[in-house]
Amino acid sequence: MAMRLADFIRANIEPILQKWDEFAETVIRSARGMGKAAIRDHAREMLLTIAAELDRANRGQPLVARSEEDAAEAHGIGRWTAGFDINETVSEYRALRASVIAFWTKADTTIQPTDFDDLLRFNEAIDESLSASLAGYTAEKEKHERLFQTVMTASPDHVFVLGTDGRFMYANQALCKLYRIAPDDIVGKTFVDLGQPHALELQQQLVHVIASRQSCRGELSYACGSDCVQQYEYILAPAIDNGGKIVAIAGTARNITERKAAEEKSWRWANFDVLTGLPNRRLFCDRLEQDLRHAERTGIPVALMFVDLDRFKSVNDQLGHVAGDRLLEQAAQRIASCVRRTDTVARLSGDEFTVILTEVNDVTHVEILAQEIVDELARPFQLFDDVRSISCSIGITLFPNDAVTPDELLRNADKAMYASKADGRNRYRFYQRAVSQAGA
Ligand SMILES: Nc1nc2c(ncn2[C@@H]2O[C@H](COP(=O)(O)OP(=O)(O)OP(=O)(O)O)[C@@H](O)[C@H]2O)c(=O)[nH]1
């Protein structure tokens, strides 16, 4: 052959790369996100580097200069990052070697002694390049594994990998600490083996993730002592290989106990009266709407009471606001003690309370209850060193007889309450009767 191998490679680089492309189609399937052009450019770069090495060898210079070794190493790192597995990385070099030799052998007519030297050096160059590349690949892989381990170990969240049979393949330190088990001992066990009440739920979720091939989230409680329950939010996600097969389930779980407590606290702030602990106006309105909807379905009436303390201002004026607060707290407890657990007692504002009575089959019961509240609030209140007596005025309206909307019902109850006040306080009045009396 007239042409040296290095020159041959440079002259035939296009057809060599064309052949390489065809082979690469089958080898590099798993190189996610890497375009064909990028892969080809890499091959071109490697071939030109090897050709330059052959030139140097022909001139009697050392075969592999440091910079080429670095380039091959960087290539290996790139292959790991691009998602190549180690076989694909090796195959890539084998394909390059095969492409070049196939072309060269085909083009060869008369073999010169120098051709054997070139072939030998070419193979050596490919081997050197491959080993530098693999060194880069494995170093990068190990570096990432170490980083992964560090992140997993430091993570306060639970991270785990389960096989499709539900057995642990990996669990990080946080999870092992929770279950009081060594990381090596947890491998091969299932959540059921760890003996937690939430195990069956997780097992079912696992089956669901495998069947649907979709991730799922959920919440669970973990009893970490007789009076300690921690809440966790978890995500289970299927790990799918290049062939579309589910090979594992990756899971994370985060302790949300504090977040839940904060949410609960802010929900209480938004919906309950701080002084009395009763539902506030907002929650009262929600409950009234719900109760009315329910009553529409069942056809059983609802009664709404408006309870206003009589001359409460004088308690504040004479004994101070703190004593007034004490009275409001006690009044709230007394009203609540008169009703069923299913009924709602709320504090709308100041000394105004409301009571929603559901499933009122007999209005007589409403009257009895209203009188009970009047009597309860007429009993003396112990306010620190003082004892005070006040009374209350109650207005009552009925759904659906008097009105059907929450606003109208509230207005009616308010009017009936004022009728009680006008009648001399310390009593209750029904809206209907108050209206007909006013009309009479
Ligand atoms: N201690 C205390 N007082 C409050 C609170 N909210 C409102 N008040 C007072 O409650 C009083 C309500 O008075 P009113 O309902 O207007 O009048 P009243 O003295 O009860 O007289 P009648 O309703 O006409 O019988 C006002 O003095 C308010 O300042 C509270 O949270 N604590």
PDBQT file of the ligand as one rigid body, heavy atoms in Angstrom, charges set to zero:
ROOT
HETATM    1  N1  LIG A 501     -63.964  41.634  77.579  1.00  0.00    +0.000 N 
HETATM    2  C1  LIG A 501     -64.270  41.680  76.299  1.00  0.00    +0.000 A 
HETATM    3  N2  LIG A 501     -65.194  42.551  75.857  1.00  0.00    +0.000 NA
HETATM    4  C2  LIG A 501     -65.503  42.580  74.559  1.00  0.00    +0.000 A 
HETATM    5  C3  LIG A 501     -64.890  41.727  73.630  1.00  0.00    +0.000 A 
HETATM    6  N3  LIG A 501     -65.406  41.983  72.406  1.00  0.00    +0.000 NA
HETATM    7  C4  LIG A 501     -66.313  42.978  72.572  1.00  0.00    +0.000 A 
HETATM    8  N4  LIG A 501     -66.386  43.327  73.865  1.00  0.00    +0.000 N 
HETATM    9  C5  LIG A 501     -67.244  44.313  74.508  1.00  0.00    +0.000 C 
HETATM   10  O1  LIG A 501     -68.538  43.776  74.568  1.00  0.00    +0.000 OA
HETATM   11  C6  LIG A 501     -69.435  44.842  74.727  1.00  0.00    +0.000 C 
HETATM   12  C7  LIG A 501     -70.679  44.557  73.890  1.00  0.00    +0.000 C 
HETATM   13  O2  LIG A 501     -71.619  45.464  74.231  1.00  0.00    +0.000 OA
HETATM   14  P1  LIG A 501     -73.005  45.607  73.477  1.00  0.00    +0.000 P 
HETATM   15  O3  LIG A 501     -73.441  44.291  72.974  1.00  0.00    +0.000 OA
HETATM   16  O4  LIG A 501     -72.879  46.704  72.498  1.00  0.00    +0.000 OA
HETATM   17  O5  LIG A 501     -73.952  46.075  74.592  1.00  0.00    +0.000 OA
HETATM   18  P2  LIG A 501     -74.382  45.340  75.904  1.00  0.00    +0.000 P 
HETATM   19  O6  LIG A 501     -73.758  46.047  77.043  1.00  0.00    +0.000 OA
HETATM   20  O7  LIG A 501     -74.189  43.882  75.856  1.00  0.00    +0.000 OA
HETATM   21  O8  LIG A 501     -75.922  45.696  75.884  1.00  0.00    +0.000 OA
HETATM   22  P3  LIG A 501     -77.080  44.960  75.127  1.00  0.00    +0.000 P 
HETATM   23  O9  LIG A 501     -76.528  44.119  74.082  1.00  0.00    +0.000 OA
HETATM   24  O10 LIG A 501     -77.899  46.079  74.577  1.00  0.00    +0.000 OA
HETATM   25  O11 LIG A 501     -77.804  44.193  76.174  1.00  0.00    +0.000 OA
HETATM   26  C8  LIG A 501     -68.701  46.119  74.313  1.00  0.00    +0.000 C 
HETATM   27  O12 LIG A 501     -68.392  46.864  75.468  1.00  0.00    +0.000 OA
HETATM   28  C9  LIG A 501     -67.385  45.593  73.715  1.00  0.00    +0.000 C 
HETATM   29  O13 LIG A 501     -66.285  46.455  73.974  1.00  0.00    +0.000 OA
HETATM   30  C10 LIG A 501     -63.900  40.825  74.123  1.00  0.00    +0.000 A 
HETATM   31  O14 LIG A 501     -63.309  40.037  73.395  1.00  0.00    +0.000 OA
HETATM   32  N5  LIG A 501     -63.643  40.840  75.453  1.00  0.00    +0.000 N 
ENDROOT
TORSDOF 0
